[in-house]
Amino acid sequence: MKRYVNNENGLSLAELLAAIAISSFILVSIYGVFFSGLNAYKRIFIENQLRSEADYIVATIMNKLYAFAPDGIAMDQTTNAQIAFVSDKEIQFVSDESINPSNPSLVMIKKEKKPTPETLTVVLQDGSIAVDGEQLHSDRLKIVAEESEFSYTCSQQEEEKICRSGVVTIKLAVQDRDHDDPDDLLYIQPFTLKTEFGF
């Protein structure tokens, strides 16, 4: 070993080539691991951001439905790409002394038909969702229309084609607009968000 340390002749060509080959193999391996780790980090970051934006869209739909307070679903206006909620009843307060003469301040609440029913329509269109014409999407979020749909299960139906009670299912397949090309290095496959709620 001492002989090589005190050798002033340097490295032979074979030793130099072996050292370069080993170090380049190590550097290529390190670069590959680093680059794939960086891509995995970016992919996870984008998927989490998409999931958050999809949750935000569903929460916005739920908030608009809560504010609208629908009485049911218009079955003749509902398809896989559109769901129409209808509000056709209004609450009226009736105070009548004949109801309870001992307590005239007693008020009775009745639900009566509205003269003109209101509708709230949620539509899948052009890679986004619109609620009464107002688009709910970000620039990055793309809704894959072929894999997304609205559906409902009715448990109480009336003659006028209005479902008064049931379960609505919103199935959204979302994808990043910047990474939707399968040939892209950071191709993000669409993932599905399924939400169910009763009304």
Stockholm file with secondary structure:
# STOCKHOLM 1.0

chainA/1-199         MKRYVNNENGLSLAELLAAIAISSFILVSIYGVFFSGLNAYKRIFIENQLRSEADYIVATIMNKLYAFAPDGIAMDQTTNAQIAFVSDKEIQFVSDESINPSNPSLVMIKKEKKPTPETLTVVLQDGSIAVDGEQLHSDRLKIVAEESEFSYTCSQQEEEKICRSGVVTIKLAVQDRDHDDPDDLLYIQPFTLKTEFGF
#=GR chainA/1-199 SS CHHHHSCCSCCCHHHHHHHHHHHHHHHHHHHHHHHHHHHHHHHHHHHHHHHHHHHHHHHHHHHHHHHHCCSEEEGGGCCSSEEEEEEEEEEEEEECTTTCTTCTTCEEEEEEEEEEEEEEEEEEETTEEEETTEEECCSSEEECTTTCEEEEEEEEEETTTEEEEEEEEEEEEEEEGGGCCTTSTTCCCCEEEEEEEEC
#=GC SS_cons         CHHHHSCCSCCCHHHHHHHHHHHHHHHHHHHHHHHHHHHHHHHHHHHHHHHHHHHHHHHHHHHHHHHHCCSEEEGGGCCSSEEEEEEEEEEEEEECTTTCTTCTTCEEEEEEEEEEEEEEEEEEETTEEEETTEEECCSSEEECTTTCEEEEEEEEEETTTEEEEEEEEEEEEEEEGGGCCTTSTTCCCCEEEEEEEEC
//
